[in-house]
């Protein structure tokens, strides 16, 4: 599994924990279907099936458009990771920052170096 995928899986699991905790406090705030879809996305990405990216994109776009109250629980990095329509929910400065991260990661890869997404992300804030 790539470092990039591993980093984003960690973010998905953190999001899942936040949503599960919120659903325990208010069972009507988050549907069981959203929690199941999130688990499915995580499972698909862990198994490295191509449908994980599409499922993740669809889930986040659905949350952003139909459940905006849940957006504070979603890491912004995930909107970039899944791309497509999810990019509409990022500000221009966020897109620029994520693009710089991708450029840094590509440069490290071309130099045969490992790239620490978490450290680099923190340095760009």
C-alpha atoms as one frame of an Amber mdcrd trajectory, in Angstrom:
protein
   0.000   0.000   0.000   1.350   3.426  -0.908   2.125   6.024   1.731  -0.438
   8.321   0.128  -3.189   5.713   0.376  -2.160   4.782   3.908  -2.310   8.444
   4.972  -5.771   8.926   3.499  -7.040   5.656   4.963  -6.004   7.006   8.349
  -8.019  10.155   7.669 -11.027   8.063   6.640 -10.779   6.040   9.841 -10.530
   9.236  11.906 -13.614  10.555  10.118 -15.379   7.288  10.795 -14.546   7.556
  14.509 -15.863  11.135  14.657 -19.097  10.149  12.904 -19.573   7.077  15.116
 -19.075   9.189  18.240 -21.553  11.762  16.954 -24.096   9.047  16.162 -23.800
   7.735  19.734 -24.615  11.196  21.057 -27.488  11.755  18.630 -28.680   8.670
  16.781 -30.771  10.755  14.369 -27.862  12.977  13.252 -26.114  10.367  11.111
 -27.815   7.601   9.203 -26.631   4.047   9.526 -26.422   3.984   5.725 -23.709
   6.680   5.701 -21.720   4.782   8.317 -22.052   1.567   6.306 -21.008   3.310
   3.085 -17.967   4.773   4.827 -16.951   1.334   6.075 -17.407  -0.036   2.552
 -15.122   2.675   1.135 -12.465   1.866   3.738 -12.730  -1.862   2.996 -12.545
  -1.307  -0.768  -9.458   0.901  -0.449  -7.738  -1.555   1.899  -8.444  -4.353
  -0.585  -7.255  -1.981  -3.331 -10.272  -2.480  -5.526 -10.770   0.263  -8.089
 -14.306   0.890  -6.885 -13.047   2.344  -3.588 -12.137   5.643  -5.201 -15.468
   5.939  -6.977 -17.407   4.927  -3.877 -15.481   7.423  -1.744 -16.058  10.211
  -4.234 -19.773   9.463  -4.395 -20.085   9.272  -0.601 -18.300  12.572   0.047
 -20.178  14.374  -2.731 -23.445  13.048  -1.265 -22.500  14.190   2.239 -21.467
  17.631   0.994 -24.673  18.201  -0.960 -27.274  16.403   1.165 -25.784  16.391
   4.681 -23.717  19.588   4.963 -24.014  19.440   8.756 -21.581  16.503   8.629
 -18.877  18.360   6.688 -16.998  19.523   9.805 -16.307  15.845  10.539 -14.732
  15.312   7.095 -11.018  15.990   6.697 -10.523  18.451   3.846  -7.703  16.279
   2.490 -10.288  13.646   1.623 -12.090  16.004  -0.730  -8.802  16.451  -2.617
  -8.018  12.730  -2.481 -11.316  11.708  -4.072 -11.342  14.683  -6.462 -13.966
  15.274  -9.126 -17.040  17.052  -7.791 -15.515  17.008  -4.302 -13.080  19.718
  -5.426 -15.995  22.162  -5.673 -16.158  22.144  -1.881 -12.546  23.305  -1.456
 -11.401  26.908  -1.423  -8.820  28.041  -3.975  -6.088  28.323  -1.336  -6.794
  24.744  -0.219  -6.520  23.490  -3.787  -3.198  25.292  -4.189  -1.890  23.772
  -0.944  -2.950  20.256  -1.942  -1.401  20.705  -5.376   1.888  21.732  -3.727
   1.739  18.563  -1.620   1.202  16.445  -4.722   4.104  18.175  -6.470   6.346
  17.592  -3.445   5.332  13.928  -3.327   6.006  13.485  -7.060   9.424  15.110
  -6.692  10.314  12.865  -3.757   9.178   9.804  -5.715  11.241  10.791  -8.757
  14.263  11.198  -6.447  13.614   7.749  -4.978  12.802   9.189  -1.559   9.891
   8.468   0.709   7.394  11.229   1.314   5.727  11.823   4.672   2.299  13.269
   3.840   1.476  14.096   7.422   4.710  15.989   8.088   4.527  17.815   4.753
   0.885  18.712   5.303   1.692  20.160   8.712   4.584  22.174   7.294   2.347
  23.788   4.649  -0.311  24.998   7.094
